[in-house]
Amino acid sequence: MKFSISLLITLMIVLAGCSSKLETGSINIENWKSDRYGCKGLRMQDLDELQRIKNSFLGADNQALIKTFGRPDRVELVDKSQSFFFYFLEPSENCDGVESEKEPLRVLFRMNAISKVSEVTITTLNP
């Protein structure tokens, strides 16, 4: 009996640790994933929806973000307690032929020490 209870508890912990894709409303995720660094301008088409639902991503883990939005365009480690995932909405300097005088619009996911989203910001500013 003890063995089956401990097995059940272990199974529950493993299943709880599995990240799944996040709900993204009407955002076209296929377009999003195909628009690395915002080069094609496809992510900008979903700006209104992203602004509407951005706070629903609070508390999500980094793996769920990657499963949902794909690999971030940039990851910045600020210190041991936080990092940022960048997804460019406007073409960035990584796009061929782009020389911009201003910083491109991007969505920043601030990750806390346990890799959970603590803030979502749509901005042209760097953290």
trRosetta pair geometry for C-beta under 8 A, 3 or more apart (Angstrom, degrees):
i j d omega theta_ij theta_ji phi_ij phi_ji
1 4 6.0 -57 -151 35 32 107
1 5 6.6 29 154 -16 66 106
2 5 5.9 -58 -150 38 32 109
2 6 6.3 26 157 -14 68 108
3 6 6.1 -60 -146 40 28 105
3 7 6.1 30 155 -20 64 110
4 7 5.5 -51 -142 38 32 115
4 8 6.2 37 155 -22 64 105
5 8 5.7 -52 -148 35 31 113
5 9 6.4 30 153 -18 64 105
6 9 5.6 -51 -145 37 34 112
6 10 6.3 37 154 -20 65 105
7 10 5.7 -54 -147 37 30 112
7 11 6.3 32 154 -20 64 107
8 11 5.7 -54 -147 36 29 113
8 12 6.4 31 154 -21 63 105
9 12 5.7 -53 -149 34 31 112
9 13 6.5 31 153 -19 64 105
10 13 5.8 -56 -151 35 32 111
10 14 6.4 30 153 -18 66 107
11 14 5.8 -55 -147 37 31 111
11 15 6.3 26 157 -14 66 109
12 15 5.9 -58 -145 41 29 107
12 16 6.1 29 156 -20 64 109
13 16 5.8 -56 -145 37 28 110
13 17 6.4 28 155 -21 62 109
14 17 5.8 -61 -153 35 28 112
14 18 7.2 38 150 -32 61 97
15 18 5.8 -42 -157 13 38 115
19 61 5.5 -115 -97 67 128 116
19 63 3.9 153 25 98 156 109
19 64 4.0 -131 -173 -62 116 76
19 67 6.0 173 116 1 107 138
20 64 6.5 14 64 -119 36 97
20 67 6.9 -121 -180 105 23 156
21 24 7.9 -57 162 -18 101 107
21 64 6.9 147 -121 -160 19 75
21 67 5.0 -123 -83 124 69 108
21 68 4.7 127 -151 -87 77 78
22 56 7.6 141 177 120 115 100
22 57 6.2 37 -173 -110 161 84
22 60 5.6 -14 -86 -117 132 150
22 64 5.4 88 -47 158 97 109
22 65 7.2 12 -9 -89 133 46
22 67 7.9 129 -6 80 75 95
22 68 4.4 -21 30 -79 91 154
23 53 7.8 -118 110 -172 88 142
23 56 6.7 -66 74 143 101 140
24 27 4.2 -79 155 48 110 116
24 29 5.9 108 63 -65 161 108
24 49 7.9 64 160 139 74 122
24 53 7.1 143 -155 98 39 152
24 68 6.3 152 -55 -173 121 117
25 49 5.1 -167 100 -174 133 113
25 52 6.9 77 -78 86 176 116
25 53 4.9 -166 -20 -34 133 154
26 46 7.4 -168 101 -130 75 97
26 49 5.1 -127 62 -114 88 150
27 32 6.3 29 160 -47 108 136
27 46 4.4 73 -126 -161 80 145
27 49 5.2 -170 -63 105 77 134
27 50 6.3 75 -89 -68 126 80
27 53 7.9 -114 -25 49 116 136
28 31 4.0 40 110 19 116 117
28 32 6.4 162 94 -21 61 85
28 42 7.4 -89 82 168 121 107
28 45 7.1 -3 26 92 121 123
28 46 6.2 -150 24 -63 76 127
29 32 5.1 -50 -143 34 37 120
29 33 6.2 33 160 -17 69 104
29 68 6.9 -102 -128 179 130 65
29 69 7.3 -119 -140 -103 92 46
30 33 6.1 -55 -146 38 28 106
30 34 6.4 18 157 -11 62 113
31 34 5.9 -68 -147 44 28 105
31 35 6.1 21 159 -21 67 118
31 42 4.1 -143 174 165 106 131
31 43 7.3 176 126 -70 96 49
31 45 7.0 -31 132 52 155 129
31 46 7.6 151 83 -25 125 122
32 35 6.1 -73 -151 35 23 108
32 42 7.0 -143 -75 113 34 108
32 43 5.6 78 -121 -100 70 87
32 46 6.9 -36 -74 26 105 151
32 69 6.1 -81 141 -143 132 73
32 70 7.0 176 119 10 91 117
32 87 7.8 6 -173 -177 103 138
33 69 7.1 175 -79 179 78 40
33 70 4.1 132 -123 -43 90 140
34 40 7.1 -7 118 21 88 153
34 42 6.8 18 78 47 93 161
35 38 6.0 31 152 -112 104 30
35 39 6.5 -167 -166 46 67 67
35 40 4.6 -109 -119 44 92 107
35 41 7.4 -123 -144 42 131 21
35 42 4.1 -148 -68 49 141 109
35 43 5.0 -164 98 -31 146 92
36 39 6.5 8 79 8 64 111
36 73 6.4 144 -167 -104 69 93
36 94 7.7 -79 136 112 94 130
37 73 5.1 131 -84 -140 57 127
37 88 5.0 17 -165 44 41 138
37 91 6.9 41 132 -149 89 53
37 92 4.5 -105 -171 38 95 111
37 94 4.2 -119 -124 75 154 118
37 95 5.4 -174 115 -55 125 85
38 41 6.8 53 175 -82 76 36
38 43 5.4 -78 -111 36 82 127
38 44 7.3 76 -153 -37 106 91
38 73 7.6 -20 -12 -81 83 159
38 87 7.9 116 -52 157 96 63
38 88 3.6 -104 -8 118 118 98
38 89 5.3 53 -109 109 133 10
38 90 5.1 56 149 85 148 13
38 91 5.1 -143 108 -76 93 31
38 92 5.8 99 43 -17 107 84
38 95 7.2 -79 81 -49 68 132
38 104 6.2 169 68 164 151 144
38 105 7.9 153 -130 71 164 75
38 106 7.6 -115 -32 -95 141 76
39 91 5.2 68 -114 -120 41 92
39 92 7.6 -66 -64 33 71 71
39 94 7.5 -91 -64 95 109 82
39 95 3.8 160 -109 -114 96 116
39 96 7.4 50 -145 24 131 72
39 98 7.4 -130 -121 -29 79 138
41 44 5.3 -37 -170 23 70 121
41 45 7.6 85 140 -30 74 89
41 90 7.4 15 -109 -130 72 52
41 91 6.9 -34 -63 -42 77 93
42 45 5.9 -41 -170 12 46 117
43 46 6.2 -67 -167 41 47 102
43 47 7.6 81 138 -61 68 76
43 87 7.1 -169 -143 148 156 104
43 88 7.3 134 52 105 154 54
43 89 4.7 -130 111 -132 117 60
44 47 5.4 -7 -162 -36 51 115
44 89 5.3 105 -79 167 69 92
44 90 6.4 59 -71 -79 120 65
44 105 7.5 87 -101 72 97 131
46 49 5.0 -56 -169 49 78 113
46 50 5.4 85 129 -31 88 101
47 50 5.6 -58 -145 37 29 113
47 51 6.3 29 158 -19 65 105
47 89 6.3 78 -90 -164 100 142
47 105 7.8 8 -114 133 127 146
47 122 7.4 115 -153 -161 88 151
48 51 5.9 -55 -150 35 29 110
48 52 6.4 30 152 -22 63 108
49 52 5.5 -55 -149 34 33 115
49 53 6.3 -4 165 9 68 110
50 53 6.7 -76 -140 51 24 85
50 54 5.9 51 162 -67 65 95
50 89 7.9 -143 50 -99 165 130
50 107 6.4 -101 173 -81 138 143
50 122 6.7 113 120 -80 117 137
51 54 6.1 -23 -135 -16 24 118
51 122 6.2 -67 -89 10 84 154
53 56 4.8 -35 -177 17 83 124
53 57 7.6 85 136 -25 83 89
54 57 6.2 -52 -173 19 45 111
54 107 7.3 -150 -121 -145 119 121
54 120 4.2 -164 172 113 102 136
54 122 6.8 -115 -87 -30 156 106
55 58 5.6 -11 -170 -14 60 116
55 120 6.5 -155 -82 43 41 122
57 60 5.0 -58 -169 11 67 130
57 65 7.3 69 -165 -94 121 96
57 109 6.9 -80 132 -118 136 115
57 117 5.2 -34 136 99 89 168
57 120 5.4 86 65 -62 119 144
58 117 5.5 -130 -124 104 33 103
58 118 7.0 48 -145 -138 86 20
58 119 7.6 27 -107 -83 96 24
58 120 6.8 -112 -64 -9 76 106
59 116 5.6 -15 -149 -178 36 117
59 117 6.3 -39 19 60 21 85
60 64 4.6 -114 -176 81 104 134
60 65 6.0 120 120 -53 122 84
60 116 6.9 151 76 -154 27 70
60 117 4.9 20 52 9 79 122
61 64 5.1 98 58 6 72 102
61 65 7.4 -132 103 -4 40 88
61 115 5.5 45 -157 118 84 96
61 116 5.6 -46 -94 -96 61 65
61 117 7.7 -134 -79 -12 14 79
62 65 5.6 -52 -153 34 38 114
62 66 6.4 35 153 -17 68 105
62 85 7.1 157 -134 -51 91 134
62 111 5.7 23 -74 -119 107 144
62 115 4.3 -69 -7 -177 114 108
62 116 7.9 -102 -28 -76 72 25
63 66 5.7 -53 -147 38 35 110
63 67 6.2 35 154 -19 67 105
63 115 7.9 50 -13 144 78 132
64 67 5.7 -52 -144 38 32 111
64 68 6.1 25 157 -15 64 112
65 68 5.9 -65 -147 42 27 106
65 69 5.8 -26 177 27 69 112
65 72 7.6 17 132 -60 120 100
65 85 6.1 130 138 58 151 172
65 109 6.0 170 -125 109 153 175
65 117 6.9 123 -61 -59 127 119
66 69 7.0 -69 -117 58 20 75
66 70 6.8 -21 -163 161 56 12
66 71 6.2 26 -142 -90 97 45
66 72 7.4 -71 -95 -25 82 78
69 72 7.6 44 103 -83 118 61
69 87 6.0 -69 165 -86 139 152
72 75 5.3 106 76 -63 136 82
72 85 4.0 -132 -93 -161 146 90
72 86 5.8 100 176 53 111 51
72 87 6.0 -102 -138 -65 72 76
72 109 7.9 -122 -100 37 129 114
73 86 5.2 -76 67 103 94 89
73 87 5.5 125 0 -119 106 40
73 88 5.1 -32 39 -2 174 92
73 92 6.8 130 165 6 145 155
73 94 7.3 -171 -172 33 108 152
73 106 7.7 -116 54 -136 136 120
74 84 8.0 9 107 104 89 95
74 85 7.9 149 83 -163 52 40
74 86 4.0 0 58 49 94 126
75 83 6.2 11 -179 168 91 122
75 84 7.1 167 -155 83 47 54
75 85 5.9 -16 -105 -104 77 60
75 86 7.3 -150 -71 16 30 83
76 83 6.3 170 87 -163 48 74
76 84 4.6 -1 55 52 98 102
76 86 6.9 55 -7 -24 104 112
76 127 6.5 173 88 39 141 125
77 83 4.7 -32 -105 -107 56 104
78 81 7.8 -52 82 67 100 68
78 82 4.9 -11 49 88 121 92
78 83 6.2 -172 7 -97 79 40
78 84 6.8 71 -35 -14 106 95
78 127 6.5 -84 -80 118 125 133
79 82 6.3 37 50 40 77 77
80 113 7.0 31 132 -120 71 100
81 112 6.8 -30 168 -168 75 64
81 113 4.4 -41 -143 -71 64 103
82 110 6.2 -8 -168 -175 118 92
82 111 6.3 154 -155 81 62 58
82 112 5.9 -33 -99 -120 83 37
82 113 6.8 -54 -59 -56 56 60
82 118 7.6 -72 -121 35 112 135
83 110 7.9 158 84 -157 35 50
83 111 4.8 -13 63 58 81 112
84 108 5.2 -26 -162 -163 117 101
84 109 6.7 143 -159 71 59 50
84 110 5.7 -28 -100 -101 79 56
84 111 6.9 -173 -85 12 25 84
84 127 5.1 -171 -50 -20 155 150
85 108 7.2 146 72 -158 52 48
85 109 4.2 -5 52 54 104 107
85 111 6.6 71 -16 -30 95 115
86 106 5.3 -10 -162 175 92 141
86 107 7.7 144 -156 75 45 49
86 108 6.0 -16 -100 -102 66 72
87 106 6.3 155 78 -164 42 84
87 107 5.0 -9 60 56 98 96
87 109 7.8 42 -2 -9 101 102
88 91 7.2 55 145 -141 132 11
88 92 4.4 -97 -109 -38 164 116
88 94 7.9 178 2 37 156 113
88 104 5.3 28 -154 110 109 135
88 105 7.5 109 -164 85 64 51
88 106 4.8 -47 -106 -101 51 96
89 104 7.1 -178 59 155 64 98
89 105 4.5 -47 64 103 115 98
89 106 5.9 -175 5 -99 83 32
89 107 6.4 86 -44 -21 109 85
89 122 7.3 29 -19 -151 148 101
90 104 3.8 -154 79 -159 99 97
90 105 4.5 86 -6 34 110 84
90 106 7.6 -90 31 -55 78 63
91 95 4.3 -59 -164 20 102 158
91 98 4.6 -152 140 -107 122 151
91 100 7.3 159 92 -48 91 129
91 104 6.1 -144 77 -109 37 142
92 95 6.0 124 60 -10 54 95
92 98 7.0 105 93 102 24 151
92 100 8.0 -84 -145 14 29 137
92 104 4.9 -113 -87 25 65 149
92 106 7.7 43 -78 -76 116 116
93 98 6.2 -147 -115 98 32 105
93 99 7.7 49 -122 -109 81 43
93 100 6.9 -115 -73 27 75 99
93 104 8.0 -153 -21 -10 65 119
94 98 7.9 4 57 54 33 128
95 98 4.1 53 76 -2 102 134
100 103 7.5 129 112 -92 128 13
100 104 6.3 101 55 -58 172 85
102 124 6.5 -17 158 -173 103 143
103 106 8.0 -67 153 -2 99 109
103 124 4.4 131 87 174 101 89
103 125 7.0 107 82 -83 154 25
103 126 7.1 -125 -139 -38 155 84
104 124 6.8 -167 101 -129 17 85
105 122 6.8 17 -177 175 100 87
105 123 7.3 -170 -144 111 65 15
105 124 5.5 -50 -89 -77 54 81
106 122 7.4 -168 95 -148 34 54
106 123 6.8 -29 62 69 74 58
106 124 7.2 112 15 -107 80 37
107 120 6.7 -5 -175 -171 100 89
107 121 7.2 161 -156 84 54 43
107 122 5.1 -25 -100 -98 75 75
108 119 7.7 0 108 108 95 94
108 120 7.2 164 83 -153 56 42
108 121 4.7 -10 55 61 103 94
108 122 7.8 -176 17 -81 73 27
108 123 6.5 -25 3 37 117 105
108 127 6.2 154 -160 -60 152 105
109 117 5.2 -61 -169 -120 103 106
109 119 7.6 158 -158 84 39 54
109 120 5.7 -9 -105 -105 67 77
110 117 7.0 98 68 -157 54 60
110 118 5.1 -64 101 63 101 88
110 119 3.9 19 35 52 124 97
110 120 7.6 -137 17 -66 78 34
110 121 7.3 46 -22 2 104 105
110 127 7.2 134 -94 -115 100 138
111 115 5.4 -5 -177 -139 122 45
111 116 6.7 137 -152 61 71 24
111 117 6.3 -45 -96 -91 63 45
111 118 7.0 118 -141 7 15 90
112 115 7.3 -93 68 -19 60 12
112 116 5.4 -15 40 58 104 80
112 117 8.0 76 -1 158 85 2
112 118 4.5 85 -44 -37 104 130
117 120 6.4 18 177 -57 124 93
